[in-house]
Amino acid sequence: MSPITPEVRAKAEIFTENEVCKEKAKSLLREYCLPDGLLPVEDVEELGYVKETGFVWVKQKNEIIHKFDKVGKQVSYAKEITSYFEKCKIKKLSGVKSKEVMIWISLIEIFVEDPTSDKVTMKTPTGISKTFPKVAFEA
């Protein structure tokens, strides 16, 4: 069941045009001191943001696979992505997976230690994490 309930929608700022949503995603990432290329979404139908809780969702027409060339990683973004934004952190992330060897592994958290850090860390549900250069995820 989607966490995007009518109650959540009632409290949210909702954006609906593709270019507007893409720019809002980048803007939110920058506002929370995260690399603005972490959500390279396409054909976005809706982006919602609940400022009080930091809850963010993105609905796109299709799942996409994006390759971050600077680190050689493929990341899959589902049709619906949900998360909570905090300063320097995305937590309770759903709809995003990273390809490791030949399998897709869900990511649940992405963070930087502090705004000046040059590293970004991605964490899986099993607690395993991997750190990359922050510059690899900047738009």
Stockholm file with secondary structure:
# STOCKHOLM 1.0

chainA/1-139         MSPITPEVRAKAEIFTENEVCKEKAKSLLREYCLPDGLLPVEDVEELGYVKETGFVWVKQKNEIIHKFDKVGKQVSYAKEITSYFEKCKIKKLSGVKSKEVMIWISLIEIFVEDPTSDKVTMKTPTGISKTFPKVAFEA
#=GR chainA/1-139 SS CCSCCHHHHHHSEEECSHHHHHHHHHHHHHHTTSCTTSCCCCSEEEEEEETTTTEEEEEESSCEEEEETTTTEEEEEEEEEEEEEETTEEEEEEEEEEEETTEEEECCEEECSSTTCSEEEEECTTSCEEEEEGGGGCC
#=GC SS_cons         CCSCCHHHHHHSEEECSHHHHHHHHHHHHHHTTSCTTSCCCCSEEEEEEETTTTEEEEEESSCEEEEETTTTEEEEEEEEEEEEEETTEEEEEEEEEEEETTEEEECCEEECSSTTCSEEEEECTTSCEEEEEGGGGCC
//
